[in-house]
């Protein structure tokens, strides 16, 4: 169970980092500043990682109580 808890926490952190990257990409594209399209290309994957990490972390918190 400890492994799953750490896995979900890391997935949540990675998902949040990708979310910040997507926001930065959107801002730079809006300002017409050249920026990498990596975060734009991985849009669906980062959403899945963020959602699975958030749900998994919440489920692990529920198991501790």
HELIX and SHEET records of a PDB file:
HELIX    1   1 UNK A    2  UNK A   30  1                                  29    
HELIX    2   2 UNK A   38  UNK A   41  1                                   4    
HELIX    3   3 UNK A   43  UNK A   64  1                                  22    
END                                                                             
